[in-house]
Amino acid sequence: MLEGQTILVTGGTGSFGNTFVPMTLSRFNPKKIIIFSRDEMKQWEMAKYFKDDNRVRFFIGDVRDRDRLYRALDGVDYVVHAAATKIVPTAEYNPFECIKTNINGAMNLIDACIDKRVKRVVALSTDKASSPINLYGATKLASDKLFVAGNAYSGEHQTRFSVVRYGNVMGSRGSVIPYFISIKETGELPITHPDMTRFMISLEQGVELVWHALKDMIGGEIYVKKIPSMRVTDVARALAPNATHRIVGIRPGEKLHEQMIGIEDGPFTYEYADHYKILPNINDWSMSEERIKGGRLVSDGFIYSSDKNPEWMSEADLAAWIAANEAKIGKI
């Protein structure tokens, strides 16, 4: 599907982009992948890695800048929207900046993609967008709804939009695994709450979910990967078995458990072998057989949350994953 196509990745110098680009180049041999981001230093660092591959291009810009998006999207077939302001405490203390990127930026991208006749757009979302309690989650919920509604908004232009939603990305910059690794020699690890749980997904799994969405989407679907949960205390023990734990309390805007599908979405959610699909409850799209594609409607009262997840990652599983991925943890 992506063979010989031009793809643009917003926020492409982040953890997702640094995994998506090499995997997609190898798997599909696209004509071009354009990295659209506002951080010139990260672009410079990333460009060194791809200096011998003329399929990778770099474009300085911000999704807040509507005119720059229009210029960047010339000749683009597919877009993956990864740009976001996403650190929970940062968003709580800088709410307007988070809104400008996550909501206004999403609207700018939707308009530009429609007008430039992009074929398909997949936006990255987060478990925090389901029943949000923090500003980051609230802005991503708004963004999700914008992308879903964009399918009706596009009219005759035929641009299609969908969303992928997943949880904590293992080993990504700023996440708990590299943080614990960086301080484990002190012999003490800070734990927000002894009962806290999180969904766990690898960057590679995230990329594969985006590929699936690009191939499967009709428009308006939210794809949710089936992934395991872990207790934060188990993560800590896997990284530093002998360290003591210091309870520091939950940070502003943080949940005890994360949720990817709330009870309100259950009537529109279908289950598949390795993922769920939330169909839009507008325009009767949730009853569209071409969107359902053989999925099974989940049971009444269904919730997909990290504490009630049937699948759990063990300390041994995480330790094995860390041993296999040690070189890149915290680097991308």
C-alpha positions as CSV (number, residue, x, y, z in Angstrom):
1,M,0.0,0.0,0.0
2,L,2.8,2.5,0.9
3,E,5.1,1.2,-1.9
4,G,6.2,4.3,-4.0
5,Q,4.0,6.7,-1.9
6,T,5.0,9.9,-0.2
7,I,4.3,9.9,3.6
8,L,4.6,12.9,5.9
9,V,5.0,12.4,9.7
10,T,4.2,15.3,11.9
11,G,6.4,15.4,15.1
12,G,8.5,12.9,13.2
13,T,11.7,13.4,15.3
14,G,10.1,11.8,18.3
15,S,10.2,8.3,19.6
16,F,7.5,7.1,17.2
17,G,9.1,8.7,14.1
18,N,12.5,7.3,14.8
19,T,11.0,3.8,14.8
20,F,8.4,4.3,12.1
21,V,10.8,5.7,9.5
22,P,13.3,2.8,9.3
23,M,10.6,0.1,9.7
24,T,8.5,1.7,6.9
25,L,11.5,2.2,4.6
26,S,12.4,-1.4,4.9
27,R,8.9,-2.9,4.7
28,F,7.3,-0.8,2.0
29,N,10.0,1.1,0.1
30,P,8.0,4.4,-0.1
31,K,9.0,7.1,-2.6
32,K,9.6,9.6,0.2
33,I,9.1,10.1,4.0
34,I,9.0,13.7,5.1
35,I,9.8,14.5,8.7
36,F,7.8,17.6,9.7
37,S,8.8,19.0,13.1
38,R,9.8,22.2,14.9
39,D,13.0,21.0,16.6
40,E,16.0,21.7,14.3
41,M,18.5,20.0,16.5
42,K,16.5,16.7,16.6
43,Q,16.1,16.9,12.8
44,W,19.9,17.5,12.5
45,E,20.6,14.4,14.7
46,M,18.0,12.3,12.8
47,A,19.3,13.4,9.4
48,K,22.8,12.0,10.2
49,Y,21.3,8.6,10.6
50,F,19.6,8.7,7.2
51,K,22.3,10.7,5.4
52,D,22.7,8.0,2.7
53,D,19.0,7.5,2.1
54,N,17.5,10.2,-0.2
55,R,14.0,8.9,0.5
56,V,14.1,10.7,3.8
57,R,13.5,14.5,3.8
58,F,13.2,17.0,6.6
59,F,10.9,20.0,6.8
60,I,11.0,22.5,9.7
61,G,7.5,23.5,10.7
62,D,4.9,23.6,13.5
63,V,1.3,22.2,13.2
64,R,0.2,25.5,14.7
65,D,1.4,27.1,11.5
66,R,-1.4,26.5,9.0
67,D,0.5,28.0,6.0
68,R,3.6,25.9,6.7
69,L,1.5,22.7,6.7
70,Y,0.0,23.6,3.3
71,R,3.5,24.0,1.9
72,A,4.7,20.7,3.5
73,L,1.8,18.7,2.2
74,D,2.4,19.3,-1.5
75,G,2.4,15.9,-3.2
76,V,1.8,13.9,0.0
77,D,-0.3,10.7,-0.2
78,Y,-0.4,9.7,3.5
79,V,0.0,11.4,6.8
80,V,0.8,10.1,10.3
81,H,0.1,12.7,12.9
82,A,2.5,12.2,15.9
83,A,3.0,15.8,16.9
84,A,1.7,16.6,20.4
85,T,2.4,18.4,23.7
86,K,2.1,15.3,25.9
87,I,3.9,15.6,29.2
88,V,1.0,15.6,31.8
89,P,2.3,18.0,34.4
90,T,3.6,20.4,31.6
91,A,0.1,20.5,30.1
92,E,-1.4,21.1,33.5
93,Y,0.8,24.2,34.1
94,N,0.8,25.4,30.4
95,P,-2.8,24.6,29.3
96,F,-3.0,27.1,26.4
97,E,0.2,25.9,24.8
98,C,-1.2,22.3,24.9
99,I,-4.5,23.4,23.4
100,K,-2.7,25.3,20.6
101,T,-0.8,22.2,19.5
102,N,-3.1,19.3,20.3
103,I,-6.5,20.9,19.2
104,N,-5.7,23.9,17.0
105,G,-2.9,22.0,15.4
106,A,-5.2,19.0,14.7
107,M,-7.7,21.3,13.0
108,N,-5.0,22.9,10.9
109,L,-3.8,19.5,9.7
110,I,-7.3,18.3,8.9
111,D,-8.0,21.4,6.8
112,A,-4.6,21.2,5.0
113,C,-4.9,17.4,4.3
114,I,-8.4,17.9,2.8
115,D,-7.4,20.8,0.6
116,K,-4.2,19.1,-0.5
117,R,-6.2,15.9,-1.3
118,V,-4.1,13.6,1.0
119,K,-5.5,10.1,0.7
120,R,-5.4,8.9,4.3
121,V,-4.4,10.3,7.7
122,V,-3.8,8.4,10.9
123,A,-3.5,10.4,14.1
124,L,-1.8,9.0,17.2
125,S,-3.8,9.1,20.4
126,T,-3.4,7.9,24.0
127,D,-5.1,6.0,26.7
128,K,-5.4,9.3,28.5
129,A,-8.0,10.4,25.9
130,S,-10.5,7.9,27.4
131,S,-12.5,9.4,30.2
132,P,-9.8,12.1,30.6
133,I,-9.0,13.7,34.0
134,N,-6.0,15.8,32.8
135,L,-5.7,18.5,30.2
136,Y,-3.5,16.4,28.0
137,G,-6.1,13.7,27.8
138,A,-8.9,16.2,27.3
139,T,-7.1,17.8,24.4
140,K,-6.4,14.4,22.8
141,L,-10.0,13.4,23.2
142,A,-11.0,16.7,21.4
143,S,-8.3,15.9,18.7
144,D,-9.7,12.3,18.3
145,K,-13.2,13.7,17.7
146,L,-11.9,16.3,15.2
147,F,-10.2,13.5,13.2
148,V,-13.3,11.3,13.3
149,A,-15.6,14.1,12.2
150,G,-13.1,15.1,9.5
151,N,-14.4,12.3,7.4
152,A,-17.8,14.0,7.1
153,Y,-16.1,17.4,6.8
154,S,-13.9,16.4,3.8
155,G,-16.9,16.1,1.4
156,E,-16.0,15.2,-2.2
157,H,-12.2,15.4,-1.5
158,Q,-12.2,11.8,-0.3
159,T,-9.5,12.3,2.4
160,R,-10.0,9.7,5.1
161,F,-9.0,10.0,8.8
162,S,-8.7,7.5,11.6
163,V,-7.0,7.3,15.0
164,V,-4.8,4.8,16.8
165,R,-4.8,4.7,20.6
166,Y,-2.3,3.0,22.8
167,G,-0.6,3.2,26.2
168,N,2.8,3.7,27.8
169,V,5.5,3.2,25.2
170,M,8.3,1.1,26.7
171,G,11.7,2.7,26.7
172,S,10.7,5.9,25.0
173,R,12.4,9.2,26.0
174,G,11.0,10.6,29.3
175,S,9.1,7.4,30.2
176,V,9.4,5.5,33.4
177,I,11.8,2.7,32.3
178,P,14.8,5.0,31.2
179,Y,14.1,7.1,34.3
180,F,14.3,4.2,36.7
181,I,17.4,2.9,34.9
182,S,19.1,6.3,35.3
183,I,18.6,6.4,39.1
184,K,18.6,2.7,40.1
185,E,22.2,2.9,41.4
186,T,21.0,5.1,44.2
187,G,19.3,2.1,45.7
188,E,15.9,3.9,45.9
189,L,13.1,4.3,43.3
190,P,10.2,6.8,43.7
191,I,6.8,5.2,43.3
192,T,3.7,7.3,42.8
193,H,1.3,4.8,44.2
194,P,1.9,1.1,45.1
195,D,-1.3,0.0,43.2
196,M,-0.7,2.0,40.0
197,T,-1.0,0.1,36.7
198,R,-0.2,1.0,33.1
199,F,-0.6,-0.5,29.6
200,M,2.7,-1.4,28.0
201,I,3.5,-1.3,24.3
202,S,6.7,-1.4,22.2
203,L,7.3,1.2,19.6
204,E,7.4,-1.5,17.0
205,Q,3.9,-2.6,18.0
206,G,2.7,1.0,17.7
207,V,4.1,1.3,14.2
208,E,2.4,-2.0,13.1
209,L,-0.9,-0.7,14.5
210,V,-0.5,2.4,12.3
211,W,0.2,0.3,9.2
212,H,-2.9,-1.8,10.0
213,A,-5.0,1.4,10.3
214,L,-3.8,2.8,7.0
215,K,-4.7,-0.4,5.3
216,D,-8.0,-1.2,7.0
217,M,-9.6,2.2,7.5
218,I,-12.8,3.4,5.9
219,G,-12.8,6.6,8.0
220,G,-13.6,7.5,11.6
221,E,-12.3,4.3,13.3
222,I,-10.3,4.4,16.5
223,Y,-8.0,1.4,16.7
224,V,-6.9,0.1,20.1
225,K,-4.1,-2.4,20.3
226,K,-4.5,-5.3,22.8
227,I,-1.5,-5.0,25.0
228,P,-0.5,-6.2,28.5
229,S,-0.6,-4.2,31.7
230,M,2.0,-3.9,34.5
231,R,2.0,-2.6,38.0
232,V,4.6,0.2,38.5
233,T,6.0,-1.7,41.4
234,D,6.6,-4.7,39.2
235,V,8.4,-2.4,36.6
236,A,10.6,-1.1,39.5
237,R,11.4,-4.7,40.7
238,A,12.3,-5.8,37.1
239,L,14.8,-3.0,36.8
240,A,16.2,-2.9,40.3
241,P,15.3,-6.0,42.3
242,N,17.1,-4.8,45.4
243,A,16.1,-1.2,45.4
244,T,13.8,0.2,48.1
245,H,10.6,2.0,47.1
246,R,9.7,5.5,48.2
247,I,6.0,6.5,47.8
248,V,5.9,10.0,46.4
249,G,2.2,10.4,45.5
250,I,0.3,10.8,42.3
251,R,1.3,13.8,40.2
252,P,-1.2,16.5,39.2
253,G,-3.5,15.1,36.5
254,E,-2.3,11.5,36.8
255,K,-4.7,8.5,37.0
256,L,-4.2,5.5,39.3
257,H,-5.2,3.2,36.3
258,E,-5.4,4.1,32.6
259,Q,-8.3,3.3,30.3
260,M,-8.4,2.9,26.6
261,I,-12.0,2.1,26.0
262,G,-14.7,3.5,28.4
263,I,-18.1,2.0,29.1
264,E,-19.7,4.7,27.0
265,D,-17.8,3.5,23.9
266,G,-18.8,-0.2,24.4
267,P,-21.9,-0.2,22.2
268,F,-19.7,1.0,19.3
269,T,-16.7,-1.2,20.0
270,Y,-15.8,-4.4,18.0
271,E,-13.2,-7.0,18.9
272,Y,-10.6,-8.6,16.6
273,A,-7.8,-11.0,17.1
274,D,-5.2,-8.5,18.3
275,H,-7.1,-5.2,18.6
276,Y,-10.4,-3.4,19.2
277,K,-12.0,-0.9,16.9
278,I,-14.2,1.9,18.2
279,L,-16.6,3.0,15.5
280,P,-18.0,6.5,15.4
281,N,-21.5,7.0,16.7
282,I,-22.3,9.7,14.2
283,N,-24.0,9.3,10.8
284,D,-24.8,5.7,11.6
285,W,-21.2,4.8,10.9
286,S,-21.1,2.4,13.9
287,M,-23.5,0.1,12.0
288,S,-21.4,0.2,8.8
289,E,-20.6,-3.4,7.7
290,E,-17.6,-2.1,5.7
291,R,-16.2,-0.7,8.9
292,I,-17.1,-3.6,11.1
293,K,-15.4,-6.2,8.8
294,G,-16.3,-9.3,10.7
295,G,-15.6,-7.9,14.2
296,R,-17.5,-9.1,17.2
297,L,-19.4,-6.5,19.3
298,V,-18.0,-6.4,22.8
299,S,-20.3,-7.4,25.7
300,D,-22.5,-5.0,27.7
301,G,-20.5,-3.1,30.3
302,F,-17.2,-3.6,28.6
303,I,-14.3,-1.5,29.8
304,Y,-10.7,-1.8,28.6
305,S,-8.6,-0.5,31.5
306,S,-5.1,-1.3,32.8
307,D,-6.2,-2.7,36.1
308,K,-8.9,-5.1,34.6
309,N,-6.8,-6.2,31.7
310,P,-6.8,-10.0,31.1
311,E,-3.2,-9.8,29.9
312,W,-0.3,-8.9,32.2
313,M,3.4,-8.6,31.5
314,S,5.6,-10.3,34.1
315,E,8.8,-8.9,35.7
316,A,10.7,-11.6,33.7
317,D,9.1,-10.6,30.4
318,L,10.0,-7.0,31.0
319,A,13.6,-7.9,32.0
320,A,13.9,-9.9,28.8
321,W,12.6,-7.1,26.7
322,I,15.1,-4.6,28.4
323,A,18.0,-7.0,27.7
324,A,17.0,-7.2,24.1
325,N,16.5,-3.5,23.6
326,E,19.0,-2.0,26.0
327,A,20.9,0.0,23.4
328,K,17.9,2.1,22.4
329,I,16.1,2.6,25.7
330,G,15.7,6.4,26.3
331,K,17.5,7.2,23.1
332,I,14.5,7.7,20.9
